Amino acid sequence: MKLEVLYFAWVRERIGCARETIETDAQTVNALVDELSAREERYALAFSDLSALRVAVDQDLSEFDAPLTDAREVAFFPPMTGG
């Protein structure tokens, strides 16, 4: 499947791009993270501590075990803070 992957804040800085379109067979967000982490060290560094990340699938806040069935977009970002 083709996915648009978005990176925000320090995730974008570590990976070096804000978005990319990828072809993947990943069935869950965790599987996608594993696939991306295996690409290059910069991805492995960005995904080294999942507790410091949040994920949205098709603009809905999700968990890392969320399925990617029919997903079009996955976004990774640090936890949001209010104030």
Number of C-alpha atoms within 10 A of each C-alpha: 13 13 17 15 17 19 22 16 11 12 21 17 13 17 19 12 12 14 15 10 12 11 9 13 13 16 16 16 20 17 18 18 19 15 16 18 17 12 10 11 13 17 20 18 13 22 20 13 9 14 9 11 16 16 22 18 20 15 12 11 14 16 14 18 11 16 16 21 11 11 15 15 17 22 20 22 17 16 10 7 5 3 2
